[in-house]
Amino acid sequence: MNDTPSPRDTGCPAPTPEVLAWVRDAAGPGARVPARPWRVSVSSTTLDAVDLVDGHGARHAWMLRRFHDRARLADDPWYRPESEGAALRLLEGTGVRAPVLHAADPDGARLGVPALLTDRIPGHGDWDELDPATMVEDLARELDAIHSVGGGTGHGSGLALLPEYRPYYDPAVDGPRTPPPWGDTRLWERVFTVLDGPAPDAPYAFIHRDYHPDQALWVDGRLSGIVDWTTACRGPQAVDLARMRLNLVQEVGPETERAFLAAHRRITGTDAHHPYWDLVDGADFLLGADPPEGGEDRQAWSAFESWTARALAELG
């Protein structure tokens, strides 16, 4: 792993002395960074792990998250460091396994790019080898805790700082909905007809908005944390159920997807699922979908379209 990747490749250089001074300031007088930070990943944001020793000699494992994509900062309403900061503040002390926020530079005034400094949650993201029953149980239980934040009403003072849910699809930006050339045209035309109509009433709560297995970390086969809260907002709980399940049905299979929904119903004692929101999130998924290449991709796409057809059938 290269500690100092090229800025051309990442959008952010390795943390500079000015960045590390900001990190030390967050830990208080006498704090020091005894070793060079290391690059964890670069995708929508740049992540650098920082080990720190505070003025009392206590060691801390922190994560520096920098929002390097200036085009998205200008145009993407869901790429908002201030929203993630507000979500992490709201989550603190709730029992939800989310990073604790230690400092924020949401407009980049101090660091040049917007940044958040949080705890570094222990664990790995490889969930392929997990016991499926344990995985869906832990994910369903954590989702119940997430939806309970703010009383689950969507009207708490902290929740008011978060944006309100709306689909990723924006007709002004994306143009008319069109079925993917490789997909079932009749299926998607039926979906779009439903989405052109009114949405069902749904109580709003705190939601992750992008809740799926790749947002989870694991230690010894059990859930240790949920990351990437940039899209957290006030919205229908069924959106989180839909996003998790459309990922599970493609990457694991329909049995695991149904087991997750059954676990969530059992844990909560309620049924927050509604097939309409499956269709909304499924149509949003099309925006970033690529043509399937190879047998596994085609199998995943077929499972996704079968899942979508089932949601249509449930609507009647």
C-alpha positions as CSV (number, residue, x, y, z in Angstrom):
1,M,0.0,0.0,0.0
2,N,1.4,3.4,-1.0
3,D,1.3,6.0,1.8
4,T,1.7,8.9,-0.6
5,P,-0.4,8.2,-3.7
6,S,-0.2,10.7,-6.6
7,P,-2.7,13.6,-6.2
8,R,-3.5,13.1,-9.9
9,D,-4.8,9.6,-9.1
10,T,-6.7,10.4,-5.9
11,G,-7.7,14.0,-5.9
12,C,-6.0,14.5,-2.5
13,P,-2.3,14.2,-1.6
14,A,-1.1,12.5,1.5
15,P,-2.0,14.6,4.6
16,T,0.2,17.7,4.7
17,P,1.6,19.2,7.9
18,E,-1.3,21.7,7.8
19,V,-3.8,18.8,7.7
20,L,-2.1,17.0,10.5
21,A,-2.1,20.2,12.6
22,W,-5.9,20.2,12.2
23,V,-6.0,16.6,13.3
24,R,-3.9,17.4,16.4
25,D,-6.0,20.4,17.2
26,A,-9.1,18.1,17.4
27,A,-7.4,16.0,20.0
28,G,-6.4,18.9,22.2
29,P,-3.1,20.3,23.6
30,G,-0.1,18.0,23.4
31,A,-1.5,15.6,20.8
32,R,0.9,14.1,18.3
33,V,0.8,11.8,15.3
34,P,3.5,9.2,15.9
35,A,3.4,7.6,12.5
36,R,2.6,8.6,8.9
37,P,-1.1,8.2,8.0
38,W,-1.8,5.6,5.4
39,R,-4.2,5.7,2.5
40,V,-7.2,3.3,3.0
41,S,-9.2,3.9,-0.1
42,V,-10.2,6.4,-2.8
43,S,-13.7,6.3,-4.3
44,S,-16.2,9.1,-3.9
45,T,-14.0,10.4,-1.0
46,T,-10.4,10.0,0.0
47,L,-9.8,8.0,3.2
48,D,-6.6,8.2,5.2
49,A,-6.1,6.3,8.5
50,V,-4.5,8.4,11.3
51,D,-3.1,7.0,14.5
52,L,-2.9,9.7,17.2
53,V,-1.7,10.0,20.8
54,D,-3.4,12.7,22.9
55,G,-1.8,14.9,25.6
56,H,-2.6,12.3,28.2
57,G,-0.9,9.5,26.3
58,A,-4.1,7.8,25.2
59,R,-4.0,6.3,21.7
60,H,-6.8,6.9,19.1
61,A,-7.5,5.3,15.7
62,W,-9.1,8.0,13.5
63,M,-10.1,8.3,9.9
64,L,-9.7,11.4,7.7
65,R,-12.4,11.6,5.0
66,R,-11.9,14.2,2.3
67,F,-14.5,15.1,-0.3
68,H,-12.2,15.6,-3.3
69,D,-14.8,15.5,-6.2
70,R,-15.3,19.2,-6.9
71,A,-17.8,18.6,-9.7
72,R,-20.0,16.5,-7.4
73,L,-19.7,19.1,-4.7
74,A,-21.1,21.7,-7.2
75,D,-23.9,19.6,-8.6
76,D,-24.7,16.5,-6.5
77,P,-27.3,17.2,-3.7
78,W,-26.3,13.9,-2.1
79,Y,-22.6,14.6,-1.9
80,R,-22.7,16.9,1.1
81,P,-20.1,16.7,3.8
82,E,-22.3,19.0,6.0
83,S,-25.1,16.4,5.8
84,E,-22.9,13.6,6.9
85,G,-21.5,15.7,9.7
86,A,-25.1,16.4,10.9
87,A,-26.0,12.7,10.7
88,L,-22.9,11.6,12.7
89,R,-23.7,14.2,15.4
90,L,-27.3,13.0,15.6
91,L,-26.1,9.4,15.9
92,E,-23.7,10.0,18.7
93,G,-24.8,8.3,21.9
94,T,-27.7,6.4,20.2
95,G,-26.0,3.0,20.2
96,V,-25.9,2.9,16.4
97,R,-22.5,1.5,15.3
98,A,-21.4,4.6,13.4
99,P,-18.2,6.6,13.5
100,V,-17.9,9.4,16.1
101,L,-17.3,12.8,14.6
102,H,-14.3,14.7,16.1
103,A,-13.9,17.6,13.7
104,A,-15.4,18.9,10.5
105,D,-14.3,21.4,7.8
106,P,-17.5,21.2,5.7
107,D,-16.6,24.0,3.2
108,G,-12.8,23.3,3.0
109,A,-11.9,26.6,4.5
110,R,-9.2,25.1,6.6
111,L,-7.9,22.2,4.5
112,G,-8.7,23.3,0.9
113,V,-11.3,20.5,0.4
114,P,-14.2,19.6,2.7
115,A,-13.2,17.0,5.3
116,L,-14.5,15.0,8.3
117,L,-12.4,13.5,11.0
118,T,-14.0,10.5,12.7
119,D,-13.3,7.4,14.7
120,R,-11.9,4.5,12.6
121,I,-14.3,1.6,13.2
122,P,-12.5,-1.8,13.4
123,G,-13.4,-4.5,11.0
124,H,-13.3,-5.6,7.4
125,G,-15.8,-5.3,4.6
126,D,-15.5,-8.8,3.2
127,W,-18.9,-10.3,3.8
128,D,-18.8,-13.1,1.2
129,E,-17.7,-15.7,3.8
130,L,-20.1,-14.6,6.5
131,D,-22.8,-16.9,7.7
132,P,-25.8,-15.5,5.8
133,A,-28.3,-16.0,8.7
134,T,-26.0,-14.1,11.1
135,M,-25.4,-11.4,8.5
136,V,-29.0,-10.6,7.8
137,E,-29.9,-10.8,11.5
138,D,-27.2,-8.2,12.4
139,L,-28.0,-6.0,9.5
140,A,-31.7,-6.1,10.2
141,R,-31.2,-5.4,13.9
142,E,-28.9,-2.4,13.2
143,L,-31.4,-1.0,10.7
144,D,-34.0,-1.0,13.4
145,A,-31.7,1.0,15.6
146,I,-31.0,3.4,12.8
147,H,-34.7,4.0,12.2
148,S,-35.3,4.6,15.9
149,V,-33.0,7.6,16.0
150,G,-34.9,10.8,16.8
151,G,-37.9,8.7,18.0
152,G,-38.4,7.5,14.4
153,T,-40.7,10.4,13.8
154,G,-38.6,12.6,11.5
155,H,-39.4,15.7,13.5
156,G,-36.6,15.9,16.1
157,S,-34.4,19.0,16.1
158,G,-31.4,17.1,14.9
159,L,-33.3,15.4,12.1
160,A,-34.5,18.9,10.9
161,L,-30.9,19.6,9.9
162,L,-30.9,16.7,7.4
163,P,-32.3,16.8,3.9
164,E,-35.6,15.3,3.0
165,Y,-35.6,12.1,0.9
166,R,-36.2,12.4,-2.8
167,P,-35.3,9.9,-5.6
168,Y,-31.9,10.1,-7.2
169,Y,-33.7,10.4,-10.5
170,D,-34.2,14.0,-11.5
171,P,-36.0,14.5,-14.8
172,A,-34.4,17.9,-15.2
173,V,-31.0,16.3,-15.2
174,D,-31.6,12.8,-16.4
175,G,-34.3,13.4,-19.0
176,P,-37.2,11.0,-19.6
177,R,-37.0,7.6,-18.0
178,T,-36.0,4.9,-20.5
179,P,-35.6,1.2,-20.1
180,P,-32.0,-0.1,-20.4
181,P,-31.3,-1.5,-23.8
182,W,-30.3,-4.9,-22.3
183,G,-33.4,-5.0,-19.9
184,D,-37.0,-6.2,-20.1
185,T,-38.5,-3.2,-21.9
186,R,-42.1,-4.1,-21.0
187,L,-41.3,-4.6,-17.3
188,W,-39.6,-1.2,-17.0
189,E,-42.3,0.6,-18.9
190,R,-44.8,-0.7,-16.4
191,V,-42.5,0.4,-13.5
192,F,-42.3,3.9,-15.0
193,T,-46.1,4.1,-15.3
194,V,-46.4,3.3,-11.6
195,L,-43.8,5.9,-10.7
196,D,-45.6,8.5,-12.8
197,G,-48.5,8.2,-10.4
198,P,-48.9,9.4,-6.8
199,A,-46.6,7.9,-4.1
200,P,-48.3,6.2,-1.1
201,D,-48.2,7.9,2.2
202,A,-45.2,6.9,4.3
203,P,-44.1,8.2,7.7
204,Y,-40.7,9.7,7.6
205,A,-37.8,8.6,9.9
206,F,-34.1,8.9,10.0
207,I,-32.7,6.7,7.2
208,H,-29.2,5.8,5.9
209,R,-30.5,6.1,2.3
210,D,-27.7,3.9,0.9
211,Y,-27.9,0.9,3.3
212,H,-26.3,-2.2,1.7
213,P,-23.8,-4.9,2.7
214,D,-20.8,-2.9,1.4
215,Q,-21.4,-0.2,4.0
216,A,-20.9,-2.7,6.8
217,L,-17.8,-3.7,8.7
218,W,-17.3,-7.0,10.5
219,V,-15.2,-8.5,13.3
220,D,-15.2,-12.2,14.0
221,G,-18.3,-12.7,11.8
222,R,-20.4,-10.0,13.6
223,L,-21.3,-6.5,12.6
224,S,-18.9,-3.9,14.0
225,G,-20.1,-0.8,12.2
226,I,-21.9,1.0,9.4
227,V,-20.1,3.7,7.4
228,D,-20.7,6.2,4.6
229,W,-23.5,8.4,6.0
230,T,-23.3,11.1,3.3
231,T,-26.9,10.4,2.0
232,A,-28.5,10.1,5.4
233,C,-31.8,12.0,5.4
234,R,-35.4,12.0,6.6
235,G,-37.4,9.5,4.5
236,P,-39.5,6.4,4.3
237,Q,-38.0,3.4,6.1
238,A,-38.9,1.2,3.1
239,V,-36.2,2.9,1.1
240,D,-33.5,1.4,3.3
241,L,-35.2,-2.0,3.1
242,A,-35.3,-1.7,-0.7
243,R,-31.7,-0.7,-1.2
244,M,-30.4,-3.5,1.0
245,R,-32.6,-6.1,-0.6
246,L,-31.9,-5.2,-4.2
247,N,-28.2,-5.6,-3.4
248,L,-28.7,-8.9,-1.6
249,V,-30.9,-10.4,-4.3
250,Q,-28.2,-9.7,-7.0
251,E,-25.1,-10.6,-4.9
252,V,-26.3,-13.5,-2.8
253,G,-29.8,-14.6,-4.0
254,P,-33.5,-14.2,-3.3
255,E,-33.4,-16.5,-0.3
256,T,-31.1,-14.2,1.6
257,E,-33.0,-11.1,0.5
258,R,-36.2,-12.6,1.8
259,A,-34.5,-13.7,5.0
260,F,-33.4,-10.1,5.6
261,L,-36.9,-8.8,5.3
262,A,-38.3,-11.6,7.5
263,A,-35.7,-10.8,10.2
264,H,-36.5,-7.1,10.0
265,R,-40.2,-7.8,10.5
266,R,-39.6,-10.1,13.4
267,I,-37.2,-7.7,15.1
268,T,-39.3,-4.6,14.7
269,G,-42.7,-6.3,15.1
270,T,-43.9,-4.2,12.2
271,D,-43.8,-4.3,8.4
272,A,-42.1,-1.2,7.0
273,H,-41.8,-2.7,3.5
274,H,-43.9,-1.3,0.7
275,P,-43.4,-2.5,-2.9
276,Y,-43.8,1.0,-4.3
277,W,-40.4,2.0,-2.7
278,D,-38.8,-1.1,-4.2
279,L,-39.8,0.2,-7.6
280,V,-38.5,3.7,-6.8
281,D,-35.1,2.5,-5.6
282,G,-35.0,-0.1,-8.4
283,A,-35.5,2.7,-11.0
284,D,-32.8,4.8,-9.2
285,F,-30.5,1.8,-9.5
286,L,-30.8,2.0,-13.3
287,L,-29.1,5.3,-13.3
288,G,-25.7,3.8,-12.6
289,A,-26.2,0.4,-14.1
290,D,-23.8,-1.0,-16.7
291,P,-24.6,-3.7,-19.3
292,P,-24.1,-7.1,-17.8
293,E,-20.9,-8.7,-19.0
294,G,-20.4,-12.5,-18.4
295,G,-22.6,-15.1,-16.8
296,E,-22.5,-13.8,-13.2
297,D,-23.5,-10.3,-14.3
298,R,-26.4,-11.6,-16.4
299,Q,-27.5,-13.8,-13.5
300,A,-27.4,-10.8,-11.2
301,W,-29.4,-8.7,-13.6
302,S,-32.0,-11.4,-14.1
303,A,-32.4,-11.7,-10.3
304,F,-32.8,-7.9,-10.1
305,E,-35.5,-7.9,-12.8
306,S,-37.3,-10.8,-11.1
307,W,-37.2,-8.9,-7.8
308,T,-38.7,-5.9,-9.6
309,A,-41.4,-7.9,-11.2
310,R,-42.4,-9.4,-7.8
311,A,-42.7,-5.8,-6.4
312,L,-45.0,-5.0,-9.4
313,A,-47.1,-8.1,-8.7
314,E,-47.4,-7.1,-5.0
315,L,-48.8,-3.8,-6.0
316,G,-51.5,-5.5,-8.0
